[in-house]
Amino acid sequence: MTEETTPPEASAASTGPDLPPDRLAINPRSEYFDADKLQRGVGIRFKGVVRTNVEEYCISEGWVRVQAGKTMDRKGQPLTIKLNGPVEAWYEDLGEGAPVAKA
């Protein structure tokens, strides 16, 4: 008989507070895109300022990607720049006292 074990990330996510993922993108072409999580609304605070123009973020690595003006690449996708600094994320549908994911 074999014993099934769950990875620590899965067990922590099911029992811990309702936190957004470590990395999330709004571009459907990205492997980090998740429509269900985006529909809930994810708030991002970068360097202490709430940002509404974040294309992608990573909490553990401490960066966000934002659009660089109205410039597009040759495939019609917006050009983005990567900004480094402390990142915090939370689900906006939980209201004011929502738990915040930060590194």
C-alpha positions as CSV (number, residue, x, y, z in Angstrom):
1,M,0.0,0.0,0.0
2,T,1.2,3.5,-0.8
3,E,0.4,6.5,1.2
4,E,-0.6,9.6,-0.8
5,T,0.9,12.9,0.3
6,T,0.0,16.4,-0.6
7,P,2.7,19.0,-1.4
8,P,3.1,21.6,1.4
9,E,1.9,24.4,-0.9
10,A,-1.4,22.7,-1.5
11,S,-2.1,21.9,2.2
12,A,-1.1,25.4,3.3
13,A,-3.4,27.0,0.6
14,S,-6.4,24.9,1.7
15,T,-6.0,25.6,5.4
16,G,-4.4,29.0,5.5
17,P,-5.9,32.4,4.8
18,D,-7.3,33.2,1.4
19,L,-4.3,34.7,-0.3
20,P,-3.6,35.4,-4.0
21,P,-0.9,33.3,-5.8
22,D,2.8,34.2,-5.6
23,R,2.8,35.1,-9.3
24,L,-0.1,36.2,-11.6
25,A,-0.4,37.7,-15.0
26,I,-3.3,39.4,-16.8
27,N,-2.1,38.3,-20.3
28,P,-4.0,35.1,-21.4
29,R,-0.9,34.0,-23.3
30,S,1.1,33.7,-20.0
31,E,1.5,30.5,-18.1
32,Y,0.7,32.5,-15.0
33,F,-2.7,33.6,-16.2
34,D,-5.7,32.5,-14.1
35,A,-9.1,34.0,-15.0
36,D,-10.9,32.8,-11.9
37,K,-8.4,34.5,-9.6
38,L,-8.5,37.7,-11.7
39,Q,-12.3,37.9,-11.6
40,R,-12.1,38.1,-7.8
41,G,-10.0,41.3,-8.2
42,V,-6.4,41.4,-7.0
43,G,-5.1,44.5,-5.3
44,I,-1.4,45.3,-5.7
45,R,0.7,47.5,-3.5
46,F,4.2,48.2,-4.8
47,K,6.7,50.1,-2.7
48,G,3.9,51.2,-0.4
49,V,1.7,52.6,-3.3
50,V,-1.5,50.9,-4.5
51,R,-1.0,50.3,-8.3
52,T,-3.8,49.7,-10.8
53,N,-1.6,49.3,-14.0
54,V,0.2,46.0,-13.1
55,E,0.4,43.5,-16.0
56,E,2.2,40.8,-13.9
57,Y,3.7,40.4,-10.5
58,C,5.8,38.1,-8.4
59,I,5.8,38.5,-4.6
60,S,8.7,36.1,-3.8
61,E,11.1,37.7,-6.4
62,G,9.9,41.2,-5.6
63,W,8.9,42.7,-9.0
64,V,6.0,43.9,-11.1
65,R,5.6,44.4,-14.8
66,V,3.9,47.6,-16.0
67,Q,3.1,48.8,-19.5
68,A,5.6,51.2,-21.0
69,G,3.4,53.9,-22.3
70,K,1.4,53.1,-25.4
71,T,4.3,51.3,-27.1
72,M,3.6,48.0,-28.8
73,D,5.9,45.2,-29.9
74,R,5.8,43.8,-33.4
75,K,3.1,41.2,-32.4
76,G,0.8,44.0,-31.1
77,Q,1.4,43.3,-27.4
78,P,2.2,46.1,-25.1
79,L,5.8,46.6,-24.1
80,T,6.3,46.2,-20.4
81,I,9.1,47.2,-18.0
82,K,10.0,45.3,-14.9
83,L,10.2,47.3,-11.6
84,N,11.9,45.8,-8.6
85,G,10.8,46.4,-5.0
86,P,8.5,45.0,-2.3
87,V,5.2,43.7,-3.6
88,E,2.0,43.0,-1.6
89,A,-1.2,41.4,-3.0
90,W,-4.7,40.8,-1.7
91,Y,-8.1,39.8,-3.0
92,E,-10.3,42.9,-3.3
93,D,-13.6,40.9,-2.9
94,L,-12.7,40.2,0.8
95,G,-13.1,43.8,1.7
96,E,-11.0,46.0,4.0
97,G,-9.6,43.4,6.4
98,A,-8.4,41.0,3.6
99,P,-5.2,39.0,4.4
100,V,-2.2,40.4,2.5
101,A,0.4,38.2,0.8
102,K,3.9,39.6,1.0
103,A,7.5,38.4,1.0
